[in-house]
Amino acid sequence: MIKYKAILKEPGKKPEFVYFSNSLKFLDGKLDGPPSTIKITTRAEKKISLFYSSDSVIKGKEYNFTLQIVPDNKKYWLDFCGPVIIFGRDAEDNLLDCPLTMEETGEIFTEPYEC
């Protein structure tokens, strides 16, 4: 089984580097629910995939962070509850080791509605 370097961000904790399998069963257990993903390209052109539980709000999971999206025409924000796992991805959307440094996570993990 292949393990990838990922970033785990749990509510109320600092992000940390971990090595995780990308198996659906593993992600379901770690996220405490069925995994969903959002594919993002950072300002530094790094491609990442954020995995989170699609049931986290229904299950009453604790607030984790707000993701600020800045497309060309309008800013908007997404709030995440429960744990989030970030992997890297290539141009074909295959998972890779996470390319972010801890300093770059500041671009991802923002306080609610910072401008």
URLIN-V398857 format. One record per residue. N is the residue number from 1. RES is the residue in three letters. D_CENTER is the distance of its C-alpha to the mean C-alpha in whole Angstrom. Layout:
n->[N/N]
res->[RES/RES]
d_center->[D_CENTER/D_CENTER]
This chain:
n->[1/2/3/4/5/6/7/8/9/10/11/12/13/14/15/16/17/18/19/20/21/22/23/24/25/26/27/28/29/30/31/32/33/34/35/36/37/38/39/40/41/42/43/44/45/46/47/48/49/50/51/52/53/54/55/56/57/58/59/60/61/62/63/64/65/66/67/68/69/70/71/72/73/74/75/76/77/78/79/80/81/82/83/84/85/86/87/88/89/90/91/92/93/94/95/96/97/98/99/100/101/102/103/104/105/106/107/108/109/110/111/112/113/114/115]
res->[MET/ILE/LYS/TYR/LYS/ALA/ILE/LEU/LYS/GLU/PRO/GLY/LYS/LYS/PRO/GLU/PHE/VAL/TYR/PHE/SER/ASN/SER/LEU/LYS/PHE/LEU/ASP/GLY/LYS/LEU/ASP/GLY/PRO/PRO/SER/THR/ILE/LYS/ILE/THR/THR/ARG/ALA/GLU/LYS/LYS/ILE/SER/LEU/PHE/TYR/SER/SER/ASP/SER/VAL/ILE/LYS/GLY/LYS/GLU/TYR/ASN/PHE/THR/LEU/GLN/ILE/VAL/PRO/ASP/ASN/LYS/LYS/TYR/TRP/LEU/ASP/PHE/CYS/GLY/PRO/VAL/ILE/ILE/PHE/GLY/ARG/ASP/ALA/GLU/ASP/ASN/LEU/LEU/ASP/CYS/PRO/LEU/THR/MET/GLU/GLU/THR/GLY/GLU/ILE/PHE/THR/GLU/PRO/TYR/GLU/CYS]
d_center->[22/19/17/14/13/9/8/8/7/10/12/15/14/13/10/12/12/13/14/13/15/13/16/16/18/16/12/14/16/13/11/15/15/14/11/10/8/8/9/9/12/12/16/16/16/13/12/8/6/3/5/7/10/13/15/14/16/19/19/19/15/15/14/11/10/11/9/12/13/16/18/22/23/21/19/17/14/11/11/9/11/11/8/5/5/4/7/10/12/16/18/18/15/15/13/14/13/10/12/11/14/13/15/13/10/12/12/8/9/12/15/16/18/18/20]
